[in-house]
Amino acid sequence: MTDSTLSAPATFDAQAADYEAPRRRLVPCFDAFYGTAVDALAMLGRPPARVLDLGAGTGILAARVAAAYPEAELVLTDGAPAMLEQARETLGERAEIVVADLADPLPAGGFDAVVSALAIHHLGDEDKRALFARVAAALPPGGVFVNAEQVAGPTPCFDRRYRDWHETASAAAGATPEEWAGAVELMRHDRCADVESQLHWLREAGFDAADCLFKHHCFAVLVARRKF
């Protein structure tokens, strides 16, 4: 069985040990992308006490949330256990680890904020909409949802532009042909949606405010606040 025939969690599990090292090269806007996601939590108006990270992978985003909010309790979910083991090594006792797919019910307990990075685009559009509704239901009034995501263009010509830029910018950042080939293999699982559609779905789900705070070609940070 080749990686291309595996489910998304199995594919990411197979690459867990080597996943994080090339991220800066394969996400050319890495610092601004993740930095905006963490900064967006300030929309809560207070430090979050409990944060849920959906599709947390090796904990790249969760580690930055932990550094920004040392008192916050973190709950990480992912359908790939080997990826979560990498996160456990990074975060130790700071995080509760839950093996769960994005289509599963969310962990019990209240959350001030829900975050996700480069995960939800593996769901089909209807499953994205269902997840947004579950996230809204899990947040208190004024709770914040931050989705640092890979997005589709509004038209096929923009999709082509995004792909060309991504490959060129990754190579300029030092990605090897082998690293890019591995990224392309992972992208076989992508089901990206455009920004405007996702903002509309977030508002439908019960978020009264939703916007894109950062966008660089196919990388965007979407932020939504639940109605008071």
Backbone as CSV, one residue per row, in Angstrom:
resi,resn,N_x,N_y,N_z,CA_x,CA_y,CA_z,C_x,C_y,C_z
1,MET,0.853,-1.201,0.000,0.000,0.000,0.000,0.886,1.246,0.000
2,THR,0.628,2.167,-0.896,1.397,3.398,-0.950,0.728,4.457,-0.103
3,ASP,1.487,5.525,0.220,0.921,6.594,1.021,-0.298,7.207,0.354
4,SER,-0.324,7.257,-0.971,-1.415,7.914,-1.657,-2.731,7.169,-1.490
5,THR,-2.673,5.906,-1.073,-3.900,5.143,-0.870,-4.315,5.095,0.594
6,LEU,-3.510,5.663,1.476,-3.832,5.685,2.897,-4.820,6.795,3.198
7,SER,-5.536,6.659,4.326,-6.356,7.751,4.801,-5.456,8.903,5.221
8,ALA,-6.044,10.094,5.375,-5.233,11.240,5.782,-4.524,11.005,7.117
9,PRO,-5.214,10.526,8.193,-4.489,10.293,9.450,-3.344,9.296,9.297
10,ALA,-3.563,8.220,8.526,-2.506,7.227,8.350,-1.328,7.805,7.582
11,THR,-1.605,8.642,6.586,-0.536,9.267,5.817,0.297,10.164,6.710
12,PHE,-0.354,10.984,7.543,0.391,11.876,8.422,1.125,11.100,9.509
13,ASP,0.515,10.022,10.004,1.209,9.174,10.972,2.500,8.624,10.383
14,ALA,2.456,8.208,9.119,3.630,7.626,8.469,4.764,8.629,8.336
15,GLN,4.423,9.938,8.328,5.439,10.973,8.155,5.691,11.764,9.438
16,ALA,5.181,11.266,10.563,5.224,12.045,11.801,6.638,12.444,12.208
17,ALA,7.574,11.510,12.145,8.927,11.788,12.633,9.616,12.874,11.825
18,ASP,9.252,12.988,10.549,9.922,13.951,9.673,9.024,15.113,9.285
19,TYR,7.899,15.259,9.962,6.916,16.252,9.530,7.337,17.682,9.854
20,GLU,7.811,17.914,11.069,7.967,19.288,11.535,9.193,19.995,10.970
21,ALA,10.289,19.293,10.795,11.540,19.939,10.392,11.427,20.807,9.141
22,PRO,10.756,20.345,8.074,10.709,21.176,6.864,9.564,22.178,6.820
23,ARG,8.794,22.332,7.917,7.599,23.190,7.847,7.931,24.625,7.452
24,ARG,9.020,25.181,7.985,9.367,26.564,7.648,9.663,26.722,6.160
25,ARG,10.144,25.674,5.556,10.446,25.757,4.123,9.189,25.548,3.279
26,LEU,8.266,24.738,3.769,7.061,24.422,3.000,5.896,25.365,3.299
27,VAL,6.019,26.145,4.368,5.071,27.226,4.654,5.903,28.514,4.634
28,PRO,6.129,29.072,3.463,7.099,30.174,3.343,6.776,31.398,4.198
29,CYS,5.511,31.582,4.545,5.111,32.714,5.402,4.929,32.256,6.851
30,PHE,5.698,31.272,7.273,5.543,30.554,8.543,5.332,31.489,9.732
31,ASP,6.242,32.428,9.962,6.175,33.253,11.174,4.937,34.146,11.194
32,ALA,4.631,34.792,10.075,3.448,35.658,10.031,2.170,34.845,10.144
33,PHE,2.155,33.680,9.536,0.991,32.798,9.537,0.662,32.343,10.958
34,TYR,1.631,31.712,11.630,1.389,31.227,12.986,1.306,32.383,13.986
35,GLY,2.091,33.437,13.751,2.051,34.581,14.652,0.696,35.249,14.666
36,THR,0.072,35.399,13.488,-1.260,35.994,13.418,-2.277,35.125,14.143
37,ALA,-2.140,33.796,14.003,-3.082,32.889,14.670,-3.024,33.058,16.187
38,VAL,-1.833,33.148,16.742,-1.704,33.329,18.191,-2.191,34.713,18.607
39,ASP,-1.796,35.740,17.856,-2.203,37.102,18.196,-3.730,37.252,18.188
40,ALA,-4.402,36.492,17.320,-5.859,36.612,17.196,-6.587,36.207,18.467
41,LEU,-5.958,35.430,19.320,-6.600,35.034,20.577,-6.851,36.235,21.480
42,ALA,-6.181,37.348,21.222,-6.414,38.561,22.013,-7.832,39.082,21.829
43,MET,-8.521,38.649,20.753,-9.911,39.064,20.552,-10.824,38.568,21.674
44,LEU,-10.356,37.588,22.438,-11.137,37.092,23.564,-11.285,38.171,24.637
45,GLY,-10.322,39.091,24.705,-10.373,40.176,25.681,-9.767,39.843,27.019
46,ARG,-9.276,38.639,27.165,-8.635,38.177,28.396,-7.816,36.950,28.043
47,PRO,-6.859,36.560,28.874,-6.105,35.342,28.586,-7.023,34.120,28.602
48,PRO,-6.926,33.251,27.616,-7.773,32.051,27.621,-7.356,31.094,28.722
49,ALA,-8.346,30.524,29.408,-8.058,29.552,30.456,-7.922,28.146,29.882
50,ARG,-8.683,27.846,28.817,-8.672,26.506,28.241,-8.812,26.626,26.724
51,VAL,-7.889,26.021,26.009,-7.838,26.128,24.552,-7.838,24.739,23.944
52,LEU,-8.688,24.527,22.958,-8.746,23.273,22.212,-8.067,23.467,20.865
53,ASP,-7.123,22.583,20.533,-6.433,22.606,19.240,-6.900,21.401,18.433
54,LEU,-7.628,21.660,17.359,-8.177,20.607,16.503,-7.203,20.246,15.393
55,GLY,-6.949,18.941,15.224,-5.985,18.522,14.210,-4.610,19.054,14.550
56,ALA,-4.226,18.904,15.814,-3.040,19.583,16.341,-1.736,19.074,15.761
57,GLY,-1.728,17.879,15.184,-0.498,17.345,14.612,0.602,17.237,15.639
58,THR,1.776,17.758,15.306,2.927,17.679,16.206,2.963,18.826,17.215
59,GLY,1.927,19.662,17.218,1.838,20.718,18.220,2.504,22.025,17.842
60,ILE,2.677,22.288,16.563,3.349,23.523,16.135,2.593,24.749,16.635
61,LEU,1.287,24.789,16.408,0.505,25.935,16.882,0.335,25.891,18.386
62,ALA,0.047,24.732,18.944,-0.175,24.624,20.386,1.035,25.097,21.189
63,ALA,2.232,24.812,20.708,3.439,25.246,21.411,3.527,26.762,21.463
64,ARG,3.083,27.411,20.408,3.112,28.878,20.379,2.015,29.469,21.265
65,VAL,0.868,28.814,21.322,-0.179,29.244,22.243,0.301,29.076,23.685
66,ALA,0.958,27.955,23.961,1.463,27.693,25.314,2.478,28.744,25.736
67,ALA,3.339,29.168,24.807,4.342,30.187,25.130,3.699,31.542,25.376
68,ALA,2.659,31.862,24.614,1.999,33.163,24.756,1.119,33.218,26.000
69,TYR,0.563,32.067,26.376,-0.372,32.000,27.511,0.055,30.877,28.453
70,PRO,1.044,31.140,29.284,1.623,30.086,30.139,0.644,29.438,31.100
71,GLU,-0.437,30.123,31.440,-1.407,29.578,32.396,-2.523,28.792,31.719
72,ALA,-2.582,28.815,30.408,-3.697,28.182,29.702,-3.581,26.665,29.727
73,GLU,-4.717,26.010,29.925,-4.802,24.558,29.790,-5.036,24.233,28.315
74,LEU,-4.287,23.284,27.782,-4.375,22.946,26.367,-4.918,21.537,26.184
75,VAL,-5.823,21.372,25.239,-6.337,20.064,24.855,-6.072,19.910,23.358
76,LEU,-5.340,18.865,22.997,-4.963,18.637,21.604,-5.656,17.400,21.073
77,THR,-6.272,17.514,19.897,-6.861,16.350,19.252,-6.256,16.168,17.867
78,ASP,-6.163,14.918,17.449,-5.728,14.587,16.091,-6.066,13.115,15.855
79,GLY,-6.291,12.765,14.595,-6.580,11.375,14.264,-5.340,10.544,14.029
80,ALA,-4.161,11.161,14.132,-2.893,10.471,13.879,-2.108,10.361,15.184
81,PRO,-2.136,9.215,15.859,-1.488,9.086,17.169,-0.001,9.404,17.165
82,ALA,0.705,9.020,16.106,2.149,9.279,16.073,2.447,10.775,16.035
83,MET,1.579,11.538,15.367,1.755,12.987,15.363,1.576,13.545,16.774
84,LEU,0.566,13.049,17.478,0.317,13.527,18.833,1.445,13.154,19.789
85,GLU,2.106,12.031,19.538,3.252,11.671,20.389,4.363,12.707,20.263
86,GLN,4.551,13.233,19.056,5.530,14.310,18.874,5.100,15.544,19.672
87,ALA,3.802,15.840,19.656,3.303,16.979,20.431,3.503,16.762,21.928
88,ARG,3.282,15.523,22.379,3.465,15.224,23.803,4.919,15.461,24.222
89,GLU,5.853,15.098,23.361,7.266,15.316,23.677,7.572,16.805,23.806
90,THR,6.910,17.622,22.996,7.144,19.061,23.025,6.485,19.730,24.224
91,LEU,5.242,19.346,24.508,4.436,20.075,25.494,4.396,19.415,26.866
92,GLY,4.713,18.128,26.934,4.722,17.444,28.210,3.386,17.526,28.927
93,GLU,3.435,17.898,30.207,2.236,17.944,31.032,1.347,19.142,30.733
94,ARG,1.799,20.045,29.856,0.986,21.218,29.549,-0.293,20.864,28.803
95,ALA,-0.294,19.709,28.141,-1.406,19.412,27.242,-2.060,18.077,27.558
96,GLU,-3.385,18.060,27.407,-4.147,16.811,27.388,-4.229,16.354,25.945
97,ILE,-3.910,15.085,25.692,-3.863,14.536,24.342,-5.076,13.639,24.120
98,VAL,-5.799,13.880,23.029,-6.983,13.089,22.698,-6.885,12.651,21.241
99,VAL,-6.889,11.344,21.001,-6.895,10.838,19.623,-8.329,10.893,19.112
100,ALA,-8.578,11.755,18.147,-9.929,11.935,17.597,-9.827,12.599,16.242
101,ASP,-10.657,12.160,15.319,-10.729,12.779,14.002,-11.540,14.071,14.075
102,LEU,-11.399,14.895,13.047,-12.142,16.146,12.995,-13.648,15.936,12.895
103,ALA,-14.050,14.772,12.411,-15.484,14.477,12.306,-16.078,13.957,13.611
104,ASP,-15.232,13.660,14.609,-15.703,13.137,15.885,-16.274,14.257,16.756
105,PRO,-17.076,13.897,17.778,-17.524,14.913,18.741,-16.328,15.584,19.413
106,LEU,-16.477,16.841,19.760,-15.392,17.563,20.423,-15.253,17.066,21.859
107,PRO,-14.061,17.157,22.430,-13.876,16.754,23.827,-14.810,17.527,24.756
108,ALA,-15.175,16.889,25.849,-16.072,17.524,26.813,-15.344,18.623,27.578
109,GLY,-16.119,19.526,28.127,-15.531,20.596,28.920,-15.592,21.913,28.180
110,GLY,-15.630,22.981,28.936,-15.703,24.293,28.310,-14.364,24.749,27.763
111,PHE,-14.418,25.521,26.704,-13.224,26.098,26.090,-13.453,27.579,25.864
112,ASP,-12.446,28.379,26.146,-12.517,29.803,25.839,-12.211,30.065,24.364
113,ALA,-11.386,29.196,23.794,-10.992,29.371,22.405,-10.731,28.012,21.785
114,VAL,-10.970,27.947,20.494,-10.638,26.768,19.693,-9.722,27.233,18.575
115,VAL,-8.623,26.497,18.361,-7.681,26.847,17.307,-7.453,25.621,16.423
116,SER,-6.957,25.878,15.244,-6.588,24.791,14.337,-5.611,25.343,13.316
117,ALA,-4.699,24.503,12.861,-3.736,24.930,11.843,-3.539,23.815,10.826
118,LEU,-3.808,24.138,9.582,-3.526,23.248,8.444,-4.117,21.859,8.648
119,ALA,-5.375,21.815,9.061,-6.038,20.533,9.310,-7.430,20.461,8.696
120,ILE,-8.234,21.497,8.900,-9.645,21.435,8.521,-9.824,21.350,7.011
121,HIS,-8.824,21.766,6.252,-8.937,21.674,4.795,-8.921,20.230,4.291
122,HIS,-8.735,19.265,5.180,-8.837,17.853,4.779,-10.288,17.373,4.766
123,LEU,-11.208,18.186,5.289,-12.622,17.832,5.282,-13.302,18.345,4.015
124,GLY,-14.339,17.630,3.585,-15.190,18.146,2.531,-15.985,19.338,3.034
125,ASP,-16.604,20.076,2.127,-17.262,21.323,2.505,-18.379,21.118,3.532
126,GLU,-19.215,20.104,3.355,-20.310,19.883,4.306,-19.776,19.510,5.681
127,ASP,-18.681,18.762,5.709,-18.076,18.408,6.991,-17.428,19.629,7.646
128,LYS,-16.876,20.531,6.849,-16.365,21.787,7.418,-17.495,22.550,8.093
129,ARG,-18.615,22.665,7.402,-19.740,23.417,7.948,-20.250,22.776,9.242
130,ALA,-20.295,21.453,9.270,-20.732,20.753,10.476,-19.754,20.980,11.625
131,LEU,-18.462,20.977,11.325,-17.459,21.213,12.358,-17.564,22.641,12.887
132,PHE,-17.752,23.609,12.005,-17.891,24.995,12.466,-19.062,25.122,13.436
133,ALA,-20.149,24.419,13.160,-21.305,24.467,14.057,-20.974,23.845,15.407
134,ARG,-20.230,22.723,15.400,-19.852,22.089,16.671,-18.909,22.988,17.468
135,VAL,-18.007,23.662,16.774,-17.087,24.577,17.451,-17.864,25.723,18.081
136,ALA,-18.797,26.313,17.335,-19.593,27.417,17.880,-20.352,26.968,19.125
137,ALA,-20.896,25.757,19.087,-21.660,25.244,20.227,-20.770,24.991,21.435
138,ALA,-19.478,24.730,21.213,-18.557,24.424,22.306,-17.987,25.675,22.964
139,LEU,-18.192,26.833,22.345,-17.620,28.074,22.862,-18.659,28.870,23.650
140,PRO,-18.210,29.635,24.635,-19.126,30.523,25.348,-19.389,31.774,24.509
141,PRO,-20.386,32.577,24.861,-20.556,33.854,24.174,-19.253,34.663,24.217
142,GLY,-18.836,35.145,23.068,-17.585,35.878,22.977,-16.371,34.999,22.764
143,GLY,-16.542,33.667,22.776,-15.438,32.751,22.530,-14.896,32.895,21.113
144,VAL,-13.640,32.552,20.943,-12.941,32.807,19.681,-12.499,31.509,19.023
145,PHE,-12.685,31.449,17.723,-12.232,30.330,16.891,-11.207,30.869,15.900
146,VAL,-10.013,30.277,15.900,-8.934,30.690,15.008,-8.551,29.503,14.133
147,ASN,-8.689,29.678,12.823,-8.377,28.609,11.877,-7.295,29.100,10.915
148,ALA,-6.067,28.684,11.167,-4.944,29.000,10.282,-4.905,27.911,9.216
149,GLU,-5.237,28.278,8.006,-5.657,27.276,7.036,-5.009,27.435,5.662
150,GLN,-5.018,26.341,4.939,-4.663,26.375,3.524,-5.974,26.486,2.753
151,VAL,-6.056,27.464,1.866,-7.326,27.779,1.230,-7.233,27.688,-0.286
152,ALA,-8.395,27.516,-0.891,-8.503,27.521,-2.348,-8.616,28.953,-2.847
153,GLY,-8.317,29.141,-4.113,-8.554,30.429,-4.739,-10.013,30.575,-5.099
154,PRO,-10.469,31.798,-5.368,-11.861,32.005,-5.743,-12.193,31.479,-7.132
155,THR,-11.180,31.276,-7.950,-11.358,30.749,-9.303,-10.180,29.845,-9.634
156,PRO,-10.313,28.974,-10.639,-9.199,28.083,-11.003,-7.916,28.818,-11.357
157,CYS,-8.014,30.007,-11.950,-6.776,30.706,-12.313,-5.996,31.110,-11.068
158,PHE,-6.713,31.468,-9.978,-6.023,31.772,-8.734,-5.460,30.506,-8.099
159,ASP,-6.166,29.393,-8.208,-5.620,28.133,-7.713,-4.283,27.818,-8.377
160,ARG,-4.225,28.010,-9.671,-2.968,27.754,-10.389,-1.878,28.704,-9.915
161,ARG,-2.240,29.956,-9.708,-1.267,30.934,-9.222,-0.775,30.559,-7.834
162,TYR,-1.698,30.154,-6.966,-1.308,29.747,-5.617,-0.318,28.585,-5.657
163,ARG,-0.612,27.585,-6.489,0.248,26.407,-6.567,1.636,26.796,-7.100
164,ASP,1.673,27.627,-8.132,2.971,28.044,-8.688,3.770,28.821,-7.650
165,TRP,3.089,29.742,-6.959,3.793,30.512,-5.928,4.298,29.601,-4.819
166,HIS,3.467,28.683,-4.360,3.834,27.807,-3.253,5.087,27.004,-3.586
167,GLU,5.128,26.428,-4.765,6.299,25.631,-5.149,7.540,26.507,-5.275
168,THR,7.416,27.669,-5.915,8.566,28.558,-6.111,9.065,29.121,-4.785
169,ALA,8.120,29.573,-3.925,8.515,30.160,-2.648,9.127,29.120,-1.718
170,SER,8.620,27.893,-1.755,9.186,26.835,-0.920,10.611,26.517,-1.352
171,ALA,10.841,26.455,-2.654,12.197,26.202,-3.154,13.130,27.337,-2.754
172,ALA,12.654,28.577,-2.842,13.476,29.718,-2.457,13.790,29.698,-0.963
173,ALA,12.891,29.119,-0.166,13.112,29.014,1.277,14.021,27.839,1.644
174,GLY,14.393,27.038,0.644,15.330,25.944,0.884,14.754,24.558,0.837
175,ALA,13.466,24.414,0.467,12.868,23.079,0.383,13.535,22.274,-0.725
176,THR,13.871,21.041,-0.427,14.487,20.171,-1.422,13.407,19.576,-2.323
177,PRO,13.791,19.061,-3.484,12.800,18.390,-4.329,12.092,17.250,-3.600
178,GLU,12.807,16.550,-2.732,12.198,15.456,-1.978,11.169,15.988,-0.980
179,GLU,11.472,17.114,-0.331,10.513,17.701,0.607,9.261,18.182,-0.124
180,TRP,9.449,18.793,-1.288,8.285,19.247,-2.043,7.450,18.057,-2.508
181,ALA,8.116,16.985,-2.941,7.380,15.784,-3.364,6.576,15.219,-2.200
182,GLY,7.145,15.235,-1.001,6.402,14.774,0.172,5.211,15.659,0.462
183,ALA,5.373,16.981,0.287,4.263,17.902,0.495,3.154,17.657,-0.524
184,VAL,3.539,17.404,-1.752,2.545,17.126,-2.795,1.767,15.859,-2.443
185,GLU,2.453,14.861,-1.897,1.779,13.628,-1.491,0.749,13.913,-0.405
186,LEU,1.113,14.739,0.575,0.166,15.092,1.623,-1.000,15.905,1.062
187,MET,-0.717,16.744,0.085,-1.772,17.594,-0.476,-2.801,16.817,-1.286
188,ARG,-2.535,15.536,-1.547,-3.551,14.713,-2.195,-4.815,14.604,-1.338
189,HIS,-4.653,14.839,-0.040,-5.791,14.744,0.879,-6.519,16.078,1.041
190,ASP,-6.040,17.141,0.384,-6.628,18.462,0.570,-8.012,18.566,-0.062
191,ARG,-8.894,19.250,0.632,-10.230,19.586,0.133,-10.463,21.065,0.443
192,CYS,-9.599,21.893,-0.083,-9.582,23.305,0.292,-10.839,24.039,-0.175
193,ALA,-11.240,25.014,0.608,-12.349,25.900,0.252,-11.833,27.335,0.256
194,ASP,-12.496,28.197,-0.503,-12.054,29.582,-0.588,-12.434,30.352,0.677
195,VAL,-11.803,31.488,0.870,-11.988,32.273,2.085,-13.428,32.751,2.239
196,GLU,-13.998,33.320,1.175,-15.335,33.899,1.296,-16.377,32.849,1.674
197,SER,-16.272,31.657,1.099,-17.222,30.598,1.461,-17.096,30.246,2.931
198,GLN,-15.873,30.135,3.423,-15.681,29.747,4.817,-16.161,30.826,5.784
199,LEU,-15.957,32.097,5.445,-16.477,33.166,6.299,-17.997,33.113,6.349
200,HIS,-18.615,32.831,5.223,-20.079,32.691,5.180,-20.537,31.532,6.055
201,TRP,-19.851,30.388,5.974,-20.225,29.226,6.784,-20.057,29.506,8.270
202,LEU,-19.020,30.250,8.636,-18.800,30.589,10.041,-19.947,31.448,10.571
203,ARG,-20.372,32.402,9.783,-21.491,33.245,10.217,-22.774,32.429,10.328
204,GLU,-22.982,31.522,9.395,-24.144,30.638,9.465,-24.116,29.786,10.727
205,ALA,-22.914,29.409,11.173,-22.758,28.492,12.303,-23.034,29.154,13.646
206,GLY,-23.124,30.476,13.682,-23.413,31.147,14.940,-22.348,32.125,15.399
207,PHE,-21.377,32.401,14.544,-20.374,33.412,14.863,-20.853,34.754,14.311
208,ASP,-20.902,35.781,15.158,-21.424,37.067,14.694,-20.361,37.895,14.007
209,ALA,-19.103,37.577,14.244,-18.004,38.302,13.613,-17.037,37.282,13.031
210,ALA,-16.692,37.443,11.779,-15.763,36.524,11.129,-15.000,37.298,10.067
211,ASP,-13.682,37.103,10.046,-12.875,37.827,9.072,-11.599,37.042,8.794
212,CYS,-10.928,37.432,7.733,-9.612,36.883,7.393,-8.576,37.904,7.821
213,LEU,-7.775,37.581,8.841,-6.805,38.519,9.385,-5.452,38.447,8.701
214,PHE,-5.211,37.373,7.965,-3.938,37.220,7.247,-4.190,36.361,6.026
215,LYS,-3.592,36.743,4.901,-3.661,35.897,3.716,-2.431,36.127,2.866
216,HIS,-1.794,35.054,2.503,-0.666,35.087,1.567,-0.866,33.921,0.616
217,HIS,-1.420,34.210,-0.556,-1.750,33.175,-1.518,-2.624,32.097,-0.862
218,CYS,-2.135,30.865,-0.739,-2.973,29.764,-0.250,-3.003,29.631,1.263
219,PHE,-2.346,30.525,1.990,-2.323,30.457,3.452,-3.138,31.617,4.029
220,ALA,-4.078,31.301,4.888,-4.960,32.327,5.454,-5.258,32.016,6.912
221,VAL,-5.487,33.052,7.680,-5.896,32.907,9.079,-7.299,33.492,9.208
222,LEU,-8.269,32.606,9.424,-9.667,32.985,9.569,-10.007,33.018,11.057
223,VAL,-10.661,34.075,11.489,-10.956,34.260,12.910,-12.433,34.592,13.069
224,ALA,-13.081,33.938,14.033,-14.508,34.163,14.267,-14.777,34.234,15.765
225,ARG,-15.738,35.060,16.126,-16.140,35.209,17.524,-17.610,34.797,17.661
226,ARG,-17.895,33.991,18.676,-19.282,33.581,18.895,-20.104,34.743,19.425
227,LYS,-21.368,34.770,19.046,-22.268,35.838,19.469,-22.344,35.917,20.983
228,PHE,-22.410,37.152,21.482,-22.641,37.375,22.910,-24.113,37.111,23.229
